[in-house]
Amino acid sequence: MKSECTNCFDYLKWRGDLTFDVSPLNCIDVLIFSQLGYLNFDGLLTDSFRFQETLYTLNQKFVSSANYDERKNMGVLINRDIPLLFDIVSKSNRFALVKVCGYVSVLDFENEIQFSATTFCYAPKKYITIFRGTDDSIVGFKEDFKLAYLDVIPSQTLALNYFKQAEKELKGDFIIAGHSKGANQAMFVAVNVDKKTQNKISAVYNLDGPGFSEEFYQRESFKNIQDKLYSFYPYFSVVGMIFNHPVNYKIVKSSENAIMQHDPISWQLIGTSFVTEEDFSKESKFFYVSINEWTKNLSLSDKQKFVTTLFEIIESSGAKFNSDIDENKLESYTKMVVSFAKLDSSTRSQIFKFISNLVDIARANLPMINIFKNVHTKSNLLEEVN
């Protein structure tokens, strides 16, 4: 990272001594909370909203846990500095006494669900519920792709049920937020609770989350919360370009390149605000048009077949996590090539076209997607398999 770049770590140096009483919660704080939502608190926190730990105490348990090395391993897709961020945050005046509760984490391979949520009490009767984005699991990505043909995916339902329980047990005002898929869940929840509950939501933060259909934004329940919705996308946005995004948003400058700008820790800031850009990159705008044309032109059954087939290829590697593919590239590649080669030419062409566009436009750094570049550049292997 260039020395002149400023991110949430710099923010903590500048303002970490100021409590929320002195300096009210802002979008940078929300970003920090969203990243803490990626941490593995299994066995350290329960799903109870009544039992609350301070961030300081929770971090002490985190770093002294017997499986600390496993806990701090974020996989290949999540910023590996998040445990360090947690350590710094927990020792700052601003965050140390923030209370944490209601930790839920679901990774269900059989039913293809990846979901996690955590609620933070940052001031008396002031809560922020964070929904975790997609993690390192293949299942998490498969569930994301199901957004193309399902009106509601399982993690959205879990998010809605989670928040209803949080709002029932915790009396006060709520902010709901998330990064990536977690942002999509936050918006889904805000629109699908009743109006009385909506009135208890002071803000909804969408940090580069995939969107919804055009009809979603026409719903009366969306109009009830649209003035409370704050959406932020990086200059080079891919995830946030999936489906339709809200009309009002800000584009954030990042210190990373291409799809790695999805990482909020790379987002640039000054004071309590993000450094903004005038417009999205041309690649982002092209991807926005192409992905939405693709979803409009295919029937629901064709979308389902596409997603099912794509992940049958990926899962043929035997991997459950992107890290597995990254650590066993040759073996994963060989198995996936064999699976890919067994497809009929039409299906193979459709999948290859989609993946090629994603790789070319986004210069994707996803092991489960990057492996297809080898299929493309070494097409002679397909002939050998056949």
Sequence and secondary structure as in RCSB ss.txt:
>XXXX:A:sequence
MKSECTNCFDYLKWRGDLTFDVSPLNCIDVLIFSQLGYLNFDGLLTDSFRFQETLYTLNQKFVSSANYDERKNMG
VLINRDIPLLFDIVSKSNRFALVKVCGYVSVLDFENEIQFSATTFCYAPKKYITIFRGTDDSIVGFKEDFKLAYL
DVIPSQTLALNYFKQAEKELKGDFIIAGHSKGANQAMFVAVNVDKKTQNKISAVYNLDGPGFSEEFYQRESFKNI
QDKLYSFYPYFSVVGMIFNHPVNYKIVKSSENAIMQHDPISWQLIGTSFVTEEDFSKESKFFYVSINEWTKNLSL
SDKQKFVTTLFEIIESSGAKFNSDIDENKLESYTKMVVSFAKLDSSTRSQIFKFISNLVDIARANLPMINIFKNV
HTKSNLLEEVN
>XXXX:A:secstr
  TT   HHHHHHHHTTS TTTS   HHHHHHHHHHTTS  BTTB S SSS EEHHHHHHHHHHSTTHHHHT  T
TTS TTHHHHHHHHHTSTTTTT EEEEEEEEEETTTTEEEEEEEEEEETTEEEEEE    SBHHHHHHHHGGGT 
SS HHHHHHHHHHHHHHHHS SEEEEEEETHHHHHHHHHHHHS HHHHTTEEEEEEES   B GGGGGSHHHHHH
GGGEEEEEESS SGGGSSB  SS EEE BSS GGGGG GGGB EETTEE EESS  HHHHHHHHHHHHHHHHS H
HHHHHHHHHHHHHHHTT  SBHHHHHHTHHHHHHHHHHHHHTS HHHHHHHHHHHHHHHHHH    HHHHHHHHH
HHTTHHHHHH 
